[in-house]
């Protein structure tokens, strides 16, 4: 049970709600945003004192039933409720290291996908495997050290941000937000993994935007259906984005494709010919 993170998460969810969101009268002027703690306690049918102690990180582990009641009172989504249970230690928790070894069958699949840029990403955003078209569209990851293949570091390079850091993608702000949301979930699953905790600490210290987004405690990112790259060799490339979860290793297979006959499909075909040497984004 991560008491401090649990308390911070509860506060962040409580403060985003208005009384009218949960069927309560707004009443007199409020000094703090969101619901009052006693209102959450009434809605969850628990004592106010116990809920206050939960937010302060001083309460013993709540039962699954109490957590379900609090999730209902705070109108949590399915992803948020699951995150709540992980923080409280009432859900299966991967307390070891997140896996970086990719199944051989997935490695083979990457090379057999026609006209598809594909790569495998770890739970902590490290690119673990990729095919030639992904290298041409993004960059050649082969000569990079593992820490330099991390897309979270690409998204939040501190004060030295440039469009090149994210391969010229149009939705850079949305991607950065989804990175923070996913890392919250990953940290809850791997609270003792130094690679995960070190990455979060590094980004919080180095990048003010990451630190600001981290304090929001959001954990549910909307799906990304399309993505547009500004590629230095072939111009704009708009691709369909499909992310498949490899549940046995907590990894993600990301696939970029374009409709047959479209200008973006022609651009991908040209990149297939040009290879990774075409992926030199201007600095």
Residue frames relative to the residue before (quaternion, step in Angstrom):
aa qw qx qy qz dx dy dz
X 1.0000 0.0000 0.0000 0.0000 0.00 0.00 0.00
X 0.2026 -0.7645 0.6042 0.0977 3.55 -0.79 1.10
X 0.2391 -0.8384 0.4707 0.1356 3.58 0.17 1.30
X 0.6840 0.4919 -0.3050 0.4439 3.59 0.88 -0.88
X 0.6784 0.4730 -0.2944 0.4790 3.58 0.92 -0.86
X 0.6067 0.5451 -0.3466 0.4634 3.58 1.09 -0.70
X 0.6719 0.4966 -0.2999 0.4604 3.59 0.88 -0.91
X 0.6600 0.5037 -0.3095 0.4636 3.58 0.96 -0.85
X 0.6417 0.5195 -0.3235 0.4624 3.57 1.01 -0.78
X 0.6490 0.5120 -0.3195 0.4632 3.59 0.92 -0.87
X 0.6508 0.5136 -0.3221 0.4571 3.60 0.92 -0.85
X 0.6686 0.5099 -0.3120 0.4423 3.57 0.89 -0.91
X 0.6727 0.4768 -0.3035 0.4776 3.62 1.00 -0.76
X 0.6430 0.5234 -0.3306 0.4509 3.60 1.01 -0.75
X 0.7030 0.5014 -0.2760 0.4221 3.56 0.89 -0.95
X 0.6440 0.5254 -0.3401 0.4400 3.60 1.16 -0.34
X 0.6412 0.5383 -0.3193 0.4439 3.61 1.25 -0.33
X 0.2623 -0.7203 0.6172 0.1772 3.53 -1.23 0.62
X 0.6467 -0.5313 0.3520 0.4190 3.64 -1.05 0.52
X 0.6692 0.5108 -0.3105 0.4415 3.58 0.95 -0.85
X 0.5608 0.6049 -0.3885 0.4107 3.61 1.21 -0.39
X 0.7729 0.2995 -0.1528 0.5381 3.58 1.15 -0.62
X 0.6303 -0.5942 0.3183 0.3851 3.56 1.21 0.47
X 0.5334 0.6038 -0.4196 0.4181 3.59 1.19 0.49
X 0.5316 -0.6052 0.4688 0.3624 3.60 -1.12 0.53
X 0.5391 -0.6461 0.4292 0.3283 3.58 -1.03 0.74
X 0.2457 -0.8216 0.4893 0.1589 3.60 1.13 -0.59
X 0.7689 -0.3419 0.2518 0.4780 3.58 -1.26 -0.35
X 0.7244 -0.4339 0.3155 0.4330 3.54 -1.34 0.23
X 0.2690 -0.7829 0.5468 0.1257 3.57 -0.91 0.97
X 0.4157 -0.7220 0.5013 0.2338 3.55 -1.01 0.81
X 0.7659 0.2646 -0.1535 0.5656 3.59 1.18 -0.48
X 0.5495 -0.6257 0.4299 0.3488 3.61 -1.10 0.56
X 0.8001 0.3564 -0.2259 0.4264 3.52 -1.26 0.44
X 0.7252 -0.3896 0.3284 0.4630 3.52 -1.31 -0.39
X 0.4741 -0.6081 0.5408 0.3361 3.52 -1.31 0.33
X 0.6268 -0.5522 0.3881 0.3894 3.56 -1.17 0.51
X 0.6587 0.5134 -0.3250 0.4438 3.57 0.94 -0.81
X 0.6137 0.5422 -0.3519 0.4535 3.60 1.13 -0.55
X 0.6291 0.5107 -0.3302 0.4842 3.57 1.03 -0.76
X 0.6480 0.5283 -0.3189 0.4464 3.57 0.92 -0.89
X 0.6500 0.5029 -0.3212 0.4705 3.61 0.94 -0.84
X 0.6734 0.5013 -0.2992 0.4534 3.59 0.89 -0.92
X 0.7254 0.4175 -0.2319 0.4957 3.59 1.08 -0.74
X 0.3779 -0.7493 0.4633 0.2847 3.61 1.32 -0.09
X 0.5317 0.5496 -0.4570 0.4542 3.55 0.89 1.02
X 0.6242 -0.5505 0.3833 0.4005 3.58 -1.23 0.27
X 0.5713 -0.5969 0.4443 0.3464 3.55 -1.12 0.68
X 0.6279 0.5519 -0.3361 0.4337 3.57 0.99 -0.86
X 0.6742 0.4897 -0.3074 0.4596 3.59 0.90 -0.90
X 0.6579 0.5003 -0.3312 0.4552 3.61 0.91 -0.81
X 0.6216 0.5331 -0.3430 0.4602 3.60 0.99 -0.77
X 0.6609 0.5034 -0.3085 0.4633 3.58 0.94 -0.86
X 0.5999 0.5472 -0.3599 0.4595 3.60 1.10 -0.65
X 0.6912 0.4716 -0.2859 0.4671 3.59 0.85 -0.93
X 0.6937 0.4640 -0.2701 0.4801 3.57 1.12 -0.62
X 0.4764 -0.6943 0.4267 0.3302 3.58 1.27 -0.05
X 0.5644 0.6202 -0.3714 0.3986 3.59 1.16 0.57
X 0.5933 0.6023 -0.3603 0.3942 3.60 1.24 -0.14
X 0.5243 -0.5902 0.4891 0.3709 3.59 -1.19 0.43
X 0.7138 -0.4615 0.3107 0.4253 3.55 -1.29 0.30
X 0.3468 -0.7355 0.5385 0.2209 3.62 -0.76 0.97
X 0.5367 -0.6118 0.4702 0.3413 3.54 -1.21 0.51
X 0.6594 -0.4919 0.3832 0.4201 3.56 -1.29 0.26
X 0.6377 0.5318 -0.3324 0.4472 3.60 1.03 -0.73
X 0.6484 0.5026 -0.3183 0.4750 3.59 0.98 -0.82
X 0.6495 0.5132 -0.3205 0.4605 3.58 0.96 -0.82
X 0.6350 0.5213 -0.3311 0.4641 3.57 1.00 -0.78
X 0.6486 0.5094 -0.3176 0.4679 3.58 1.03 -0.78
X 0.6567 0.4962 -0.3132 0.4737 3.58 0.98 -0.80
X 0.6250 0.5376 -0.3354 0.4559 3.58 1.02 -0.80
X 0.6581 0.4954 -0.3076 0.4763 3.58 1.01 -0.77
X 0.6529 0.5227 -0.3156 0.4482 3.58 0.97 -0.84
X 0.7382 0.4004 -0.2146 0.4988 3.58 1.05 -0.81
X 0.3972 -0.7459 0.4524 0.2851 3.58 1.33 0.11
X 0.1786 0.8131 -0.5318 0.1556 3.57 0.93 0.91
X 0.4715 -0.6302 0.5333 0.3099 3.53 -1.19 0.59
X 0.7008 -0.4470 0.3306 0.4470 3.57 -1.26 0.12
X 0.6651 0.4979 -0.3022 0.4673 3.57 0.96 -0.87
X 0.6631 0.5000 -0.3077 0.4643 3.58 0.97 -0.83
X 0.6423 0.5126 -0.3297 0.4648 3.60 0.99 -0.79
X 0.6367 0.5196 -0.3258 0.4674 3.58 1.01 -0.78
X 0.6393 0.5206 -0.3146 0.4704 3.57 1.01 -0.83
X 0.6161 0.5513 -0.3346 0.4522 3.58 1.04 -0.80
X 0.6776 0.4886 -0.2936 0.4647 3.59 0.91 -0.90
X 0.6290 0.5252 -0.3394 0.4618 3.58 1.04 -0.73
X 0.6613 0.5084 -0.3100 0.4563 3.60 0.91 -0.90
X 0.7147 0.4513 -0.2544 0.4699 3.57 1.02 -0.80
X 0.4887 -0.6929 0.4176 0.3265 3.58 1.24 -0.12
X 0.5505 0.6061 -0.4088 0.4031 3.60 1.17 0.46
X 0.6598 0.4085 -0.3164 0.5457 3.57 1.26 0.32
X 0.6386 -0.5016 0.3831 0.4403 3.61 -1.17 0.39
X 0.0849 -0.8214 0.5638 -0.0138 3.57 -0.72 1.08
X 0.2877 -0.7471 0.5735 0.1735 3.57 -0.69 1.08
X 0.0770 -0.8479 0.5244 0.0130 3.57 -0.06 1.25
X 0.5719 0.5914 -0.3923 0.4113 3.59 1.25 0.03
X 0.7197 -0.3880 0.3316 0.4706 3.54 -1.10 -0.79
X 0.4545 -0.6522 0.5145 0.3215 3.57 -1.04 0.67
X 0.4935 -0.7078 0.4330 0.2608 3.56 -0.99 0.88
X 0.1710 -0.7862 0.5891 0.0752 3.51 -1.17 0.80
X 0.5708 0.5765 -0.3950 0.4310 3.58 1.24 -0.06
X 0.2683 -0.7840 0.5481 0.1143 3.56 -0.78 1.09
X 0.5492 -0.6247 0.4452 0.3317 3.56 -0.99 0.86
X 0.5433 -0.6307 0.4363 0.3417 3.65 -0.92 0.80
X 0.6330 0.5368 -0.3467 0.4369 3.61 1.01 -0.70
X 0.6422 0.4994 -0.3242 0.4828 3.60 1.09 -0.66
X 0.6131 0.5386 -0.3447 0.4639 3.59 1.03 -0.71
X 0.6661 0.4891 -0.2969 0.4785 3.56 0.97 -0.85
X 0.6309 0.5469 -0.3323 0.4387 3.57 1.00 -0.82
X 0.6153 0.5665 -0.3490 0.4228 3.59 0.94 -0.83
X 0.7181 0.4527 -0.2537 0.4638 3.58 0.94 -0.84
X 0.6863 0.4851 -0.2844 0.4613 3.60 1.22 -0.35
X 0.5462 0.6341 -0.3987 0.3750 3.60 1.24 -0.11
X 0.2740 -0.7899 0.5214 0.1708 3.63 -0.48 1.10
X 0.8630 0.0495 -0.0570 0.4996 3.57 -1.07 0.84
X 0.5780 0.5608 -0.3689 0.4640 3.57 1.14 0.71
X 0.2516 -0.7266 0.6190 0.1600 3.54 -0.91 0.97
X 0.0701 0.8286 -0.5467 0.0982 3.56 -0.54 1.14
X 0.0689 0.7795 -0.6220 0.0265 3.52 -1.16 0.64
X 0.3578 -0.6977 0.5793 0.2227 3.55 -1.31 0.43
X 0.1218 -0.8003 0.5869 0.0182 3.54 -0.90 1.02
X 0.4390 -0.6886 0.5121 0.2661 3.56 -1.03 0.79
X 0.6822 -0.4680 0.3603 0.4311 3.57 -1.31 0.11
X 0.7186 0.3904 -0.2373 0.5243 3.60 1.24 -0.37
X 0.6153 -0.6296 0.3098 0.3592 3.59 1.20 0.67
X 0.4449 0.6557 -0.4948 0.3569 3.60 1.09 0.48
X 0.3742 -0.6979 0.5625 0.2377 3.59 -0.89 0.93
X 0.1901 -0.8355 0.5132 0.0496 3.55 -0.48 1.27
X 0.7876 -0.0199 0.0527 0.6136 3.58 1.10 -0.72
X 0.0057 -0.8002 0.5978 -0.0465 3.59 -1.10 0.62
X 0.3529 -0.7017 0.5600 0.2635 3.55 -1.26 0.28
X 0.7406 -0.4419 0.2700 0.4282 3.56 -1.31 0.19
X 0.6656 0.5055 -0.3236 0.4437 3.59 0.94 -0.81
X 0.6096 0.5294 -0.3568 0.4698 3.63 1.06 -0.63
X 0.6403 0.5159 -0.3212 0.4698 3.58 1.04 -0.77
X 0.6682 0.4928 -0.3021 0.4684 3.59 1.03 -0.76
X 0.6876 0.4780 -0.2822 0.4681 3.59 1.01 -0.79
X 0.7817 0.2879 -0.1411 0.5349 3.59 0.96 -0.85
X 0.6331 -0.4656 0.3302 0.5228 3.59 0.35 -1.22
X 0.5453 -0.5808 0.4798 0.3676 3.54 -1.27 0.30
X 0.2387 -0.8138 0.5186 0.1093 3.57 -0.33 1.26
X 0.4943 0.7184 -0.4128 0.2630 3.60 1.18 -0.50
X 0.7533 0.3910 -0.2666 0.4567 3.66 0.74 -0.83
X 0.5682 0.6248 -0.3776 0.3796 3.60 1.23 -0.15
X 0.4967 -0.6007 0.5295 0.3347 3.55 -1.21 0.52
X 0.6607 -0.5339 0.3342 0.4084 3.62 -1.06 0.61
X 0.6701 0.4997 -0.3248 0.4425 3.62 0.90 -0.80
X 0.6700 0.4855 -0.3013 0.4740 3.60 1.17 -0.48
X 0.6076 0.5264 -0.3603 0.4733 3.59 1.29 -0.01
X 0.5013 0.6807 -0.4077 0.3451 3.57 1.27 0.07
X 0.3672 -0.7669 0.4878 0.1978 3.59 -0.60 1.17
X 0.5662 0.5638 -0.3991 0.4498 3.61 1.16 -0.36
X 0.6497 0.4848 -0.3172 0.4921 3.59 0.98 -0.76
X 0.6096 0.5349 -0.3494 0.4693 3.59 1.08 -0.65
X 0.6887 0.4978 -0.2833 0.4445 3.56 0.96 -0.87
X 0.8001 0.1844 -0.0729 0.5661 3.59 1.07 -0.72
X 0.0802 0.8385 -0.5336 0.0762 3.59 0.37 1.20
X 0.6280 -0.5649 0.3431 0.4109 3.60 1.11 0.55
X 0.8240 -0.2262 0.1739 0.4896 3.55 -1.07 -0.75
X 0.6847 0.5082 -0.2819 0.4397 3.59 1.18 -0.41
X 0.2029 0.8150 -0.5204 0.1543 3.59 1.08 0.70
X 0.0672 0.7534 -0.6528 0.0424 3.54 -1.15 0.77
X 0.6325 -0.5362 0.3845 0.4057 3.55 -1.17 0.50
X 0.5967 0.5933 -0.3602 0.4028 3.57 1.08 -0.69
X 0.5770 0.6169 -0.3764 0.3806 3.58 1.13 -0.61
X 0.7743 0.2709 -0.1529 0.5511 3.58 1.16 -0.55
X 0.5823 -0.6471 0.3548 0.3409 3.55 1.08 0.80
X 0.6414 -0.5821 0.3211 0.3829 3.56 1.07 0.68
X 0.3414 0.7577 -0.5063 0.2304 3.62 1.12 0.38
X 0.5241 -0.6632 0.4494 0.2889 3.55 -1.09 0.81
X 0.7545 0.3972 -0.2068 0.4798 3.61 0.96 -0.83
X 0.0864 0.8506 -0.5151 0.0608 3.59 0.98 0.83
X 0.6640 0.5079 -0.3191 0.4464 3.61 0.91 -0.87
X 0.6612 0.4983 -0.3107 0.4669 3.57 0.96 -0.84
X 0.6432 0.5191 -0.3300 0.4560 3.57 1.00 -0.78
X 0.6380 0.5250 -0.3376 0.4511 3.59 0.95 -0.81
X 0.6504 0.5077 -0.3227 0.4638 3.58 0.97 -0.82
X 0.6635 0.4968 -0.3181 0.4602 3.61 0.93 -0.81
X 0.5880 0.5635 -0.3662 0.4502 3.60 1.12 -0.61
X 0.6706 0.4935 -0.3021 0.4643 3.58 0.86 -0.95
X 0.6472 0.5226 -0.3241 0.4504 3.59 0.91 -0.89
X 0.6905 0.4799 -0.2868 0.4590 3.57 0.85 -0.96
X 0.6545 0.5108 -0.3281 0.4507 3.60 0.98 -0.74
X 0.5662 0.5563 -0.3904 0.4664 3.60 1.14 -0.51
X 0.6784 0.4859 -0.2873 0.4701 3.57 0.90 -0.93
X 0.6598 0.5143 -0.3079 0.4532 3.57 0.95 -0.87
X 0.6541 0.5117 -0.3203 0.4556 3.59 0.94 -0.84
X 0.6325 0.5238 -0.3392 0.4589 3.59 1.04 -0.69
X 0.6926 0.4642 -0.2802 0.4758 3.60 1.05 -0.68
X 0.7962 0.2012 -0.0853 0.5642 3.59 1.06 -0.71
X 0.0344 0.8629 -0.5036 0.0231 3.61 0.69 1.04
X 0.7291 0.3967 -0.2475 0.4999 3.61 1.20 -0.30
X 0.4831 0.6543 -0.4439 0.3762 3.60 1.25 0.16
X 0.3636 -0.7660 0.4761 0.2331 3.64 -0.41 1.12
X 0.5920 0.5631 -0.3773 0.4361 3.60 1.12 -0.49
X 0.6834 0.4641 -0.2808 0.4887 3.58 1.04 -0.77
X 0.6939 0.4635 -0.2906 0.4682 3.59 0.76 -0.99
X 0.6478 0.5239 -0.3196 0.4514 3.59 1.02 -0.76
X 0.6380 0.5233 -0.3253 0.4618 3.57 1.02 -0.80
X 0.6645 0.4958 -0.3092 0.4658 3.59 0.89 -0.90
X 0.6624 0.5007 -0.3114 0.4621 3.60 0.87 -0.91
X 0.6408 0.5352 -0.3197 0.4480 3.57 0.97 -0.87
X 0.7103 0.4548 -0.2716 0.4634 3.59 0.82 -0.97
X 0.6239 0.5313 -0.3488 0.4547 3.61 1.03 -0.68
X 0.6886 0.4730 -0.2791 0.4735 3.59 1.02 -0.77
X 0.7563 0.4450 -0.2169 0.4278 3.57 0.95 -0.91
X 0.8125 0.2341 -0.0876 0.5267 3.59 1.02 -0.67
X 0.3958 -0.7478 0.4858 0.2196 3.57 -0.56 1.18
X 0.6232 0.5395 -0.3499 0.4451 3.60 1.04 -0.69
X 0.6374 0.5133 -0.3293 0.4709 3.57 0.98 -0.82
X 0.6579 0.5172 -0.3144 0.4481 3.59 0.87 -0.93
X 0.6562 0.5100 -0.3110 0.4610 3.59 0.97 -0.86
X 0.6884 0.4690 -0.2833 0.4753 3.59 0.88 -0.91
X 0.6071 0.5729 -0.3502 0.4250 3.58 1.06 -0.72
X 0.6774 0.5115 -0.2926 0.4403 3.58 0.96 -0.84
X 0.5608 0.5905 -0.3954 0.4248 3.61 1.23 -0.14
X 0.2465 -0.8192 0.4847 0.1819 3.61 1.26 -0.44
X 0.3138 0.7277 -0.5408 0.2820 3.60 0.99 0.78
X 0.1193 -0.8331 0.5395 0.0265 3.57 -0.99 0.83
X 0.7035 0.4279 -0.2751 0.4963 3.63 1.18 -0.02
X 0.1349 -0.8079 0.5716 0.0485 3.56 -0.37 1.25
X 0.4685 -0.6521 0.5017 0.3219 3.62 -0.99 0.70
X 0.5523 -0.6167 0.4270 0.3636 3.61 -1.04 0.60
X 0.3313 -0.7118 0.5833 0.2084 3.54 -1.14 0.72
X 0.1889 -0.8286 0.5222 0.0709 3.57 -0.47 1.19
X 0.7851 0.0517 -0.0338 0.6163 3.58 1.11 -0.66
X 0.0841 -0.7745 0.6250 0.0501 3.54 -1.28 0.43
X 0.1689 -0.7860 0.5894 0.0798 3.56 -0.99 0.87
X 0.1826 -0.7716 0.6054 0.0696 3.54 -0.88 1.08
X 0.2604 -0.6850 0.6486 0.2055 3.54 -1.24 0.57
X 0.0705 -0.8469 0.5269 0.0104 3.57 0.02 1.28
X 0.5057 -0.6937 0.4145 0.3019 3.62 -0.81 0.92
X 0.7340 0.4260 -0.2456 0.4685 3.62 1.10 -0.55
X 0.8215 0.2215 -0.0936 0.5171 3.62 0.95 -0.77
X 0.5571 -0.6296 0.3910 0.3746 3.61 1.21 0.13
X 0.7920 -0.2877 0.2190 0.4919 3.57 -1.18 -0.57
X 0.0351 -0.7686 0.6386 -0.0174 3.53 -1.00 0.98
X 0.0979 -0.7943 0.5990 0.0260 3.58 -0.60 1.18
X 0.0447 -0.8246 0.5625 -0.0397 3.56 -0.64 1.15
X 0.4624 -0.5953 0.5680 0.3305 3.51 -1.32 0.40
X 0.2037 -0.7948 0.5666 0.0756 3.55 -0.91 0.96
X 0.0241 0.7858 -0.6157 0.0536 3.57 -0.66 1.14
X 0.0935 -0.7921 0.6028 0.0204 3.56 -0.84 1.03
X 0.1185 -0.7981 0.5905 0.0184 3.55 -0.64 1.19
X 0.3424 -0.7509 0.5329 0.1869 3.58 -0.83 1.00
X 0.2118 -0.7432 0.6240 0.1152 3.57 -0.87 1.01
X 0.2372 -0.8643 0.4242 0.1294 3.51 0.35 1.35
X 0.6343 0.5647 -0.3574 0.3886 3.61 0.98 -0.72
X 0.7872 0.2567 -0.1435 0.5421 3.60 1.14 -0.55
X 0.4055 -0.7299 0.4609 0.3007 3.58 1.29 0.15
X 0.4627 0.6392 -0.4617 0.4052 3.53 0.86 1.09
X 0.3156 -0.7519 0.5543 0.1667 3.57 -1.28 0.27
X 0.2220 -0.7379 0.6255 0.1222 3.54 -0.99 0.95
X 0.1126 -0.8097 0.5758 0.0083 3.58 -0.47 1.25
X 0.0661 -0.8132 0.5778 -0.0231 3.56 -0.76 1.11
X 0.1137 -0.7754 0.6200 0.0377 3.57 -0.90 1.01
X 0.0749 0.7883 -0.6038 0.0921 3.57 -0.71 1.11
X 0.2243 -0.7504 0.6028 0.1526 3.57 -1.30 0.25
X 0.5909 -0.5806 0.4094 0.3824 3.63 -1.06 0.66
X 0.5482 -0.6261 0.4346 0.3444 3.61 -0.92 0.85
X 0.8097 0.2703 -0.2124 0.4756 3.54 -1.00 0.88
X 0.5523 0.6102 -0.4014 0.4019 3.60 1.22 -0.16
X 0.6420 -0.5134 0.3855 0.4190 3.60 -1.20 0.35
X 0.6485 0.5158 -0.3277 0.4540 3.60 1.03 -0.71
X 0.6114 0.5290 -0.3498 0.4733 3.60 1.11 -0.63
X 0.6398 0.5085 -0.3217 0.4782 3.57 1.04 -0.76
X 0.6343 0.5245 -0.3288 0.4631 3.58 1.05 -0.75
X 0.6459 0.5042 -0.3248 0.4724 3.60 0.98 -0.78
X 0.6323 0.5282 -0.3342 0.4577 3.58 1.02 -0.78
X 0.6474 0.5025 -0.3184 0.4764 3.58 1.03 -0.77
X 0.6395 0.5195 -0.3275 0.4625 3.59 1.00 -0.77
X 0.5825 0.5748 -0.3673 0.4422 3.57 1.12 -0.65
X 0.6846 0.4715 -0.2736 0.4840 3.55 1.08 -0.77
X 0.6910 0.4990 -0.2811 0.4409 3.56 0.91 -0.96
X 0.2935 -0.7895 0.4909 0.2226 3.58 1.05 -0.75
X 0.7832 -0.3885 0.2366 0.4239 3.54 -1.36 -0.01
X 0.5701 0.6061 -0.4012 0.3831 3.60 1.14 -0.43
X 0.6112 0.5607 -0.3539 0.4322 3.60 1.23 -0.28
X 0.6498 0.5718 -0.3056 0.3968 3.60 1.19 -0.41
X 0.3621 0.7186 -0.5147 0.2959 3.59 0.90 0.86
X 0.1619 -0.8050 0.5673 0.0625 3.54 -0.04 1.33
X 0.5215 -0.6464 0.4478 0.3312 3.61 -0.96 0.80
X 0.3566 -0.7365 0.5409 0.1943 3.56 -1.03 0.80
